[in-house]
Amino acid sequence: MRATKLTAIAAATLFAFSVAACGGDEAADDAAAPAAPATSMAAPMASSAAPSMTEPFGAACSAVPTDPSNAGSFQAMSAVPVATAASGNPLLSTLVTAVKKANLVDDLNNAQALTVFAPVNDAFGKVPKADLDALLADNAALTKVLTYHVVPEKLDPMSVGGTHKTLQGTELEVTGSGTDWKVNGNSMVVCGNVQTANATVYLVDTVLMPKS
């Protein structure tokens, strides 16, 4: 009887060690297995961190009113055609005067899709006063200069780079990348990707002059 009892105890002990050993192997296997869920979440997080190019960019954008009820705000400008939108923007008052003198308001507002490189007030301030006064008094010359600032298609920040034919008939060249762009090598985009109902607007710091 004693021998049988000892045999039973030994068998039970051996079984207990076997179970423990199996459990340890499973735990080791679990620890070694790759954490698939964590890896699958990494890609979406990285892509969401990419910079967005859907909003206006540039140092001069800070001068645009932020109150949506203000006609010069980005939100208000997006709801109206480009000439009307420019009339509410405090940075573009000289351009608006020039557009009215050239009788281009309706042409710009009625166009279907445009890109406008809009000189800010300081850009016109770089033009000698006598030259600016003479330009504003000459409707044909003024129309030529203003239409040179307009491309008859909408160019977003991904497609604005390159050479583009203008409404005036000759080409302008946009160089740069990201949020850093120049037109014809010397006119810096100071507030870009501004949306109106029918145009994308890039505010520039120098008036563009057609070559011919």
Contacts in CASP RR format, 6 or more apart in sequence:
PFRMAT RR
TARGET T0000
AUTHOR 0000-0000-0000
METHOD contacts of the structure
MODEL  1
MRATKLTAIAAATLFAFSVAACGGDEAADDAAAPAAPATSMAAPMASSAA
PSMTEPFGAACSAVPTDPSNAGSFQAMSAVPVATAASGNPLLSTLVTAVK
KANLVDDLNNAQALTVFAPVNDAFGKVPKADLDALLADNAALTKVLTYHV
VPEKLDPMSVGGTHKTLQGTELEVTGSGTDWKVNGNSMVVCGNVQTANAT
VYLVDTVLMPKS
53 156 0 8 1.000
53 157 0 8 1.000
53 158 0 8 1.000
53 178 0 8 1.000
53 193 0 8 1.000
54 193 0 8 1.000
55 193 0 8 1.000
56 64 0 8 1.000
56 74 0 8 1.000
56 191 0 8 1.000
56 192 0 8 1.000
56 193 0 8 1.000
56 194 0 8 1.000
56 195 0 8 1.000
57 157 0 8 1.000
57 179 0 8 1.000
57 191 0 8 1.000
57 192 0 8 1.000
57 193 0 8 1.000
58 179 0 8 1.000
58 189 0 8 1.000
58 190 0 8 1.000
58 191 0 8 1.000
58 192 0 8 1.000
59 190 0 8 1.000
59 191 0 8 1.000
60 91 0 8 1.000
60 120 0 8 1.000
60 190 0 8 1.000
60 191 0 8 1.000
60 203 0 8 1.000
60 205 0 8 1.000
61 191 0 8 1.000
61 192 0 8 1.000
61 194 0 8 1.000
63 90 0 8 1.000
63 91 0 8 1.000
63 191 0 8 1.000
64 72 0 8 1.000
64 73 0 8 1.000
64 74 0 8 1.000
64 89 0 8 1.000
64 90 0 8 1.000
64 91 0 8 1.000
64 191 0 8 1.000
64 194 0 8 1.000
65 72 0 8 1.000
65 73 0 8 1.000
65 90 0 8 1.000
66 73 0 8 1.000
67 73 0 8 1.000
68 75 0 8 1.000
68 76 0 8 1.000
69 76 0 8 1.000
70 76 0 8 1.000
70 88 0 8 1.000
71 77 0 8 1.000
71 87 0 8 1.000
71 88 0 8 1.000
72 85 0 8 1.000
72 88 0 8 1.000
72 89 0 8 1.000
72 90 0 8 1.000
74 194 0 8 1.000
74 195 0 8 1.000
76 85 0 8 1.000
76 88 0 8 1.000
77 85 0 8 1.000
77 88 0 8 1.000
77 89 0 8 1.000
77 194 0 8 1.000
77 195 0 8 1.000
77 196 0 8 1.000
77 201 0 8 1.000
78 85 0 8 1.000
78 195 0 8 1.000
78 196 0 8 1.000
78 197 0 8 1.000
79 197 0 8 1.000
80 196 0 8 1.000
80 197 0 8 1.000
81 108 0 8 1.000
81 109 0 8 1.000
81 110 0 8 1.000
81 111 0 8 1.000
81 196 0 8 1.000
81 197 0 8 1.000
81 198 0 8 1.000
81 199 0 8 1.000
82 108 0 8 1.000
82 109 0 8 1.000
82 111 0 8 1.000
82 114 0 8 1.000
82 116 0 8 1.000
82 196 0 8 1.000
82 197 0 8 1.000
82 198 0 8 1.000
82 199 0 8 1.000
82 201 0 8 1.000
83 96 0 8 1.000
83 99 0 8 1.000
83 104 0 8 1.000
83 105 0 8 1.000
83 106 0 8 1.000
83 108 0 8 1.000
83 109 0 8 1.000
84 105 0 8 1.000
84 109 0 8 1.000
84 196 0 8 1.000
85 196 0 8 1.000
85 197 0 8 1.000
85 199 0 8 1.000
85 201 0 8 1.000
86 92 0 8 1.000
86 95 0 8 1.000
86 96 0 8 1.000
86 99 0 8 1.000
86 116 0 8 1.000
86 118 0 8 1.000
86 201 0 8 1.000
87 96 0 8 1.000
88 96 0 8 1.000
91 120 0 8 1.000
91 121 0 8 1.000
91 191 0 8 1.000
91 203 0 8 1.000
92 118 0 8 1.000
92 120 0 8 1.000
92 121 0 8 1.000
92 203 0 8 1.000
93 121 0 8 1.000
94 119 0 8 1.000
94 121 0 8 1.000
94 124 0 8 1.000
94 125 0 8 1.000
95 118 0 8 1.000
95 119 0 8 1.000
95 120 0 8 1.000
95 121 0 8 1.000
95 124 0 8 1.000
97 136 0 8 1.000
98 124 0 8 1.000
98 136 0 8 1.000
98 142 0 8 1.000
98 146 0 8 1.000
99 105 0 8 1.000
99 108 0 8 1.000
99 146 0 8 1.000
101 136 0 8 1.000
101 139 0 8 1.000
101 142 0 8 1.000
102 139 0 8 1.000
102 142 0 8 1.000
102 143 0 8 1.000
102 146 0 8 1.000
103 139 0 8 1.000
104 143 0 8 1.000
104 146 0 8 1.000
104 147 0 8 1.000
108 114 0 8 1.000
108 116 0 8 1.000
108 150 0 8 1.000
108 199 0 8 1.000
109 198 0 8 1.000
111 152 0 8 1.000
111 198 0 8 1.000
111 199 0 8 1.000
112 198 0 8 1.000
113 152 0 8 1.000
113 153 0 8 1.000
113 154 0 8 1.000
113 198 0 8 1.000
113 199 0 8 1.000
114 150 0 8 1.000
114 151 0 8 1.000
114 152 0 8 1.000
114 153 0 8 1.000
114 154 0 8 1.000
114 198 0 8 1.000
114 199 0 8 1.000
114 200 0 8 1.000
115 150 0 8 1.000
115 151 0 8 1.000
115 153 0 8 1.000
115 154 0 8 1.000
115 155 0 8 1.000
115 160 0 8 1.000
115 164 0 8 1.000
115 199 0 8 1.000
115 200 0 8 1.000
115 201 0 8 1.000
115 202 0 8 1.000
116 149 0 8 1.000
116 150 0 8 1.000
116 151 0 8 1.000
116 199 0 8 1.000
116 200 0 8 1.000
116 201 0 8 1.000
116 202 0 8 1.000
117 149 0 8 1.000
117 150 0 8 1.000
117 151 0 8 1.000
117 172 0 8 1.000
117 183 0 8 1.000
117 187 0 8 1.000
117 189 0 8 1.000
117 201 0 8 1.000
117 202 0 8 1.000
117 204 0 8 1.000
117 208 0 8 1.000
118 149 0 8 1.000
118 201 0 8 1.000
118 202 0 8 1.000
118 203 0 8 1.000
118 204 0 8 1.000
119 149 0 8 1.000
119 187 0 8 1.000
119 203 0 8 1.000
119 204 0 8 1.000
119 205 0 8 1.000
119 206 0 8 1.000
119 207 0 8 1.000
119 208 0 8 1.000
120 190 0 8 1.000
120 203 0 8 1.000
120 204 0 8 1.000
120 205 0 8 1.000
122 205 0 8 1.000
123 187 0 8 1.000
123 204 0 8 1.000
123 205 0 8 1.000
123 206 0 8 1.000
123 207 0 8 1.000
124 132 0 8 1.000
124 207 0 8 1.000
125 132 0 8 1.000
126 206 0 8 1.000
126 207 0 8 1.000
127 135 0 8 1.000
127 207 0 8 1.000
135 141 0 8 1.000
135 142 0 8 1.000
135 145 0 8 1.000
136 142 0 8 1.000
144 168 0 8 1.000
144 210 0 8 1.000
145 168 0 8 1.000
145 207 0 8 1.000
145 208 0 8 1.000
145 209 0 8 1.000
145 210 0 8 1.000
147 166 0 8 1.000
147 167 0 8 1.000
147 168 0 8 1.000
147 169 0 8 1.000
148 166 0 8 1.000
148 167 0 8 1.000
148 168 0 8 1.000
148 169 0 8 1.000
148 170 0 8 1.000
148 172 0 8 1.000
148 208 0 8 1.000
148 209 0 8 1.000
148 210 0 8 1.000
149 166 0 8 1.000
149 208 0 8 1.000
150 166 0 8 1.000
150 167 0 8 1.000
150 168 0 8 1.000
151 164 0 8 1.000
151 165 0 8 1.000
151 166 0 8 1.000
151 167 0 8 1.000
151 172 0 8 1.000
152 165 0 8 1.000
152 166 0 8 1.000
152 167 0 8 1.000
153 164 0 8 1.000
154 199 0 8 1.000
154 200 0 8 1.000
155 161 0 8 1.000
155 164 0 8 1.000
155 174 0 8 1.000
155 200 0 8 1.000
156 193 0 8 1.000
156 200 0 8 1.000
157 178 0 8 1.000
157 179 0 8 1.000
157 192 0 8 1.000
157 193 0 8 1.000
160 174 0 8 1.000
160 181 0 8 1.000
160 202 0 8 1.000
161 174 0 8 1.000
161 175 0 8 1.000
161 176 0 8 1.000
161 181 0 8 1.000
162 173 0 8 1.000
162 174 0 8 1.000
162 175 0 8 1.000
163 171 0 8 1.000
163 172 0 8 1.000
163 173 0 8 1.000
163 174 0 8 1.000
164 171 0 8 1.000
164 172 0 8 1.000
164 173 0 8 1.000
164 174 0 8 1.000
165 171 0 8 1.000
166 172 0 8 1.000
166 210 0 8 1.000
168 210 0 8 1.000
169 210 0 8 1.000
170 210 0 8 1.000
170 211 0 8 1.000
170 212 0 8 1.000
172 183 0 8 1.000
172 184 0 8 1.000
172 208 0 8 1.000
173 183 0 8 1.000
173 184 0 8 1.000
173 185 0 8 1.000
174 181 0 8 1.000
174 182 0 8 1.000
174 183 0 8 1.000
175 181 0 8 1.000
175 182 0 8 1.000
175 185 0 8 1.000
176 182 0 8 1.000
179 192 0 8 1.000
180 189 0 8 1.000
181 188 0 8 1.000
181 189 0 8 1.000
181 192 0 8 1.000
181 202 0 8 1.000
182 188 0 8 1.000
182 189 0 8 1.000
183 189 0 8 1.000
183 202 0 8 1.000
183 204 0 8 1.000
183 206 0 8 1.000
183 208 0 8 1.000
184 208 0 8 1.000
186 206 0 8 1.000
187 204 0 8 1.000
187 205 0 8 1.000
187 206 0 8 1.000
187 207 0 8 1.000
187 208 0 8 1.000
188 204 0 8 1.000
188 205 0 8 1.000
188 206 0 8 1.000
189 202 0 8 1.000
189 203 0 8 1.000
189 204 0 8 1.000
190 203 0 8 1.000
190 204 0 8 1.000
190 205 0 8 1.000
191 202 0 8 1.000
191 203 0 8 1.000
192 201 0 8 1.000
192 202 0 8 1.000
192 203 0 8 1.000
193 200 0 8 1.000
193 202 0 8 1.000
194 200 0 8 1.000
194 201 0 8 1.000
194 202 0 8 1.000
194 203 0 8 1.000
195 201 0 8 1.000
END
